[in-house]
Amino acid sequence: MNTTYIKSCIAILAATALLTACSKKQKEESLQYVKTAKAERMGDDSEMNYPGRTKAAEEVNAAFRVSGTILRVLVKEGDYVRKGQVIAQMDPRDYQVQLQATQAEYEQVKAEAERVMAVYEEGSTTAAAYDRARYGLQQITQKLANHRNQLGDTRLVAPCNGYVQEKLHESGETVSAGMPIVRLIGGEGVEIEINVPASDYARQSDFTSATCSFEVLPGKEFPLKIVRVSKEANASQLYTVRLGFKEAYDRQVITPGMSTMVKASYHTPNEKNLVEIPTSAVLHLNDRVVVFVVDPKTSTVEERRVELGAIDLDGNILITSGLKPDERVVTAGARYLNNGQKVKEIEPTSKANVGGLL
């Protein structure tokens, strides 16, 4: 047999084998390996966890009702004050002068008005003159009362019992009416403030109970009650909820500004088949929130738009729309997928195979 012919056959066979290997390798490379998890159906009773912060039950910015120069601030940060206690004094000189001038004007108008009214009773003047005298007296009386109030407003009093959180201005500074001078926090206790998504705000009628816990008090939970709920969402589309303590607590330990975790319980018949999935399965693509759902028959993925609810401490998120119970979603590798792409699910590691070594 011709040596050249034999060499040609060998080259053709080698090229065919190489092409087959490359085709097989390309096919394997196009298959995306992913981790998945099952969408678990929510029960009728559910618990949600929200990070929160303690707030003073009453927070007030105390301010003068008149403008002027601060004569002295009589409190310092950390002081306890009682309602009605004078906490700052404004220089009253200009208001004293103003009141004295108005007082003199009042005496003059009052004397003139009384003479006109006496003459009118005798029938010696007109009703128009009587009305001018009466209305003039009413006007100056109100003016005098206003200037007395302004002089009194040069003394700033505490609007509630509480502690001085911050002094915002010092003696000698000139301030405008309504400008905060001292920030007070109410001394009658603290409340818990949390922010909840619209999905939980909509089912507030299903709320049954709540507790909070603190890292500084391990193992202790404090029952809470709802105090008030905001009617308008903030810029993050969250609603603010204030909760109060149902039972006594150590006010020396639990103070305003502490971080806490609130656990809220709901009872909602799950007629809509709400599910929860790991947060790692959720992708934010431009203005869309999506997950990739695996079709077990074809081993392909479908990009599915979903609506989100609250996140729990286990790293799961409530899906209020877009998923059904028991559907499998991609939890790792989703960012590299396209709609309709073929995938292979990575088998979960056995509990006995610690570290995945077997």
Solvent accessible surface area in square Angstrom, and as a share of the most:
residue,aa,sasa,rsa
1,M,182,0.81
2,N,99,0.51
3,T,87,0.51
4,T,94,0.55
5,Y,126,0.48
6,I,71,0.36
7,K,136,0.57
8,S,53,0.34
9,C,46,0.28
10,I,107,0.54
11,A,61,0.47
12,I,112,0.57
13,L,125,0.62
14,A,60,0.46
15,A,49,0.38
16,T,74,0.43
17,A,63,0.49
18,L,115,0.57
19,L,126,0.63
20,T,86,0.50
21,A,58,0.45
22,C,57,0.34
23,S,67,0.43
24,K,131,0.56
25,K,123,0.52
26,Q,122,0.54
27,K,155,0.66
28,E,102,0.46
29,E,119,0.54
30,S,73,0.47
31,L,48,0.24
32,Q,50,0.22
33,Y,119,0.45
34,V,1,0.01
35,K,108,0.46
36,T,25,0.14
37,A,23,0.18
38,K,80,0.34
39,A,0,0.00
40,E,86,0.39
41,R,122,0.45
42,M,23,0.10
43,G,43,0.41
44,D,65,0.34
45,D,102,0.53
46,S,13,0.08
47,E,94,0.42
48,M,6,0.02
49,N,23,0.12
50,Y,8,0.03
51,P,102,0.64
52,G,12,0.12
53,R,114,0.41
54,T,1,0.00
55,K,61,0.26
56,A,1,0.01
57,A,39,0.30
58,E,78,0.35
59,E,97,0.43
60,V,36,0.21
61,N,76,0.39
62,A,4,0.03
63,A,28,0.21
64,F,3,0.01
65,R,191,0.70
66,V,10,0.06
67,S,54,0.35
68,G,20,0.19
69,T,53,0.31
70,I,2,0.01
71,L,78,0.39
72,R,117,0.43
73,V,22,0.13
74,L,88,0.44
75,V,10,0.06
76,K,132,0.56
77,E,101,0.45
78,G,53,0.51
79,D,38,0.20
80,Y,88,0.33
81,V,0,0.00
82,R,150,0.55
83,K,145,0.62
84,G,46,0.45
85,Q,75,0.34
86,V,37,0.21
87,I,0,0.00
88,A,0,0.00
89,Q,23,0.10
90,M,0,0.00
91,D,43,0.22
92,P,28,0.18
93,R,156,0.57
94,D,94,0.49
95,Y,34,0.13
96,Q,81,0.36
97,V,92,0.53
98,Q,58,0.26
99,L,30,0.15
100,Q,125,0.56
101,A,63,0.49
102,T,4,0.02
103,Q,57,0.25
104,A,63,0.49
105,E,70,0.31
106,Y,38,0.14
107,E,88,0.40
108,Q,134,0.59
109,V,42,0.24
110,K,68,0.29
111,A,40,0.31
112,E,84,0.38
113,A,2,0.01
114,E,85,0.38
115,R,137,0.50
116,V,30,0.17
117,M,46,0.21
118,A,54,0.42
119,V,56,0.32
120,Y,76,0.29
121,E,137,0.62
122,E,136,0.61
123,G,62,0.60
124,S,81,0.52
125,T,40,0.23
126,T,89,0.52
127,A,57,0.44
128,A,56,0.44
129,A,19,0.15
130,Y,52,0.20
131,D,48,0.25
132,R,164,0.60
133,A,15,0.12
134,R,76,0.28
135,Y,121,0.46
136,G,24,0.23
137,L,37,0.19
138,Q,94,0.42
139,Q,136,0.60
140,I,7,0.04
141,T,54,0.31
142,Q,125,0.56
143,K,83,0.35
144,L,7,0.03
145,A,43,0.33
146,N,72,0.37
147,H,21,0.09
148,R,125,0.46
149,N,94,0.48
150,Q,49,0.22
151,L,42,0.21
152,G,39,0.37
153,D,36,0.19
154,T,2,0.01
155,R,122,0.45
156,L,15,0.07
157,V,59,0.34
158,A,1,0.01
159,P,59,0.37
160,C,10,0.06
161,N,47,0.24
162,G,0,0.00
163,Y,102,0.39
164,V,4,0.02
165,Q,99,0.44
166,E,64,0.29
167,K,49,0.21
168,L,55,0.27
169,H,38,0.17
170,E,89,0.40
171,S,61,0.40
172,G,58,0.55
173,E,68,0.30
174,T,103,0.60
175,V,4,0.02
176,S,59,0.38
177,A,54,0.42
178,G,51,0.49
179,M,69,0.31
180,P,44,0.28
181,I,0,0.00
182,V,0,0.00
183,R,82,0.30
184,L,0,0.00
185,I,26,0.13
186,G,7,0.07
187,G,22,0.21
188,E,112,0.50
189,G,13,0.12
190,V,14,0.08
191,E,20,0.09
192,I,0,0.00
193,E,44,0.20
194,I,7,0.03
195,N,64,0.33
196,V,8,0.05
197,P,28,0.18
198,A,56,0.43
199,S,31,0.20
200,D,3,0.02
201,Y,46,0.17
202,A,84,0.65
203,R,31,0.11
204,Q,70,0.31
205,S,104,0.67
206,D,38,0.20
207,F,51,0.21
208,T,83,0.48
209,S,52,0.34
210,A,4,0.03
211,T,33,0.19
212,C,1,0.01
213,S,42,0.27
214,F,9,0.04
215,E,169,0.76
216,V,91,0.52
217,L,31,0.15
218,P,111,0.70
219,G,89,0.86
220,K,116,0.49
221,E,98,0.44
222,F,28,0.11
223,P,39,0.25
224,L,3,0.02
225,K,102,0.43
226,I,67,0.34
227,V,64,0.37
228,R,123,0.45
229,V,27,0.16
230,S,38,0.25
231,K,165,0.70
232,E,141,0.63
233,A,27,0.21
234,N,64,0.33
235,A,109,0.84
236,S,79,0.51
237,Q,124,0.55
238,L,56,0.28
239,Y,34,0.13
240,T,40,0.23
241,V,12,0.07
242,R,25,0.09
243,L,3,0.02
244,G,6,0.06
245,F,25,0.11
246,K,124,0.52
247,E,113,0.51
248,A,100,0.77
249,Y,37,0.14
250,D,76,0.40
251,R,132,0.48
252,Q,162,0.72
253,V,55,0.31
254,I,1,0.01
255,T,54,0.31
256,P,53,0.33
257,G,39,0.37
258,M,36,0.16
259,S,73,0.47
260,T,11,0.06
261,M,57,0.26
262,V,0,0.00
263,K,65,0.28
264,A,5,0.04
265,S,27,0.17
266,Y,13,0.05
267,H,88,0.39
268,T,34,0.20
269,P,74,0.46
270,N,11,0.06
271,E,152,0.68
272,K,167,0.71
273,N,69,0.35
274,L,31,0.15
275,V,1,0.00
276,E,45,0.20
277,I,2,0.01
278,P,38,0.24
279,T,51,0.30
280,S,69,0.44
281,A,0,0.00
282,V,18,0.10
283,L,8,0.04
284,H,119,0.53
285,L,53,0.26
286,N,151,0.77
287,D,118,0.61
288,R,72,0.26
289,V,34,0.20
290,V,1,0.00
291,V,0,0.00
292,F,6,0.02
293,V,9,0.05
294,V,9,0.05
295,D,59,0.31
296,P,115,0.73
297,K,189,0.80
298,T,66,0.38
299,S,43,0.28
300,T,35,0.21
301,V,4,0.02
302,E,82,0.37
303,E,52,0.23
304,R,51,0.19
305,R,145,0.53
306,V,7,0.04
307,E,107,0.48
308,L,53,0.26
309,G,9,0.09
310,A,7,0.05
311,I,92,0.47
312,D,26,0.14
313,L,117,0.58
314,D,123,0.64
315,G,31,0.30
316,N,39,0.20
317,I,10,0.05
318,L,5,0.03
319,I,2,0.01
320,T,39,0.23
321,S,51,0.33
322,G,32,0.30
323,L,16,0.08
324,K,141,0.60
325,P,35,0.22
326,D,94,0.48
327,E,42,0.19
328,R,89,0.33
329,V,0,0.00
330,V,0,0.00
331,T,24,0.14
332,A,44,0.34
333,G,22,0.21
334,A,6,0.05
335,R,173,0.63
336,Y,163,0.62
337,L,12,0.06
338,N,105,0.54
339,N,102,0.52
340,G,47,0.46
341,Q,42,0.19
342,K,108,0.46
343,V,4,0.02
344,K,101,0.43
345,E,57,0.26
346,I,76,0.39
347,E,142,0.64
348,P,117,0.73
349,T,86,0.50
350,S,67,0.43
351,K,202,0.85
352,A,90,0.70
353,N,20,0.10
354,V,124,0.71
355,G,70,0.68
356,G,42,0.40
357,L,154,0.77
358,L,177,0.88
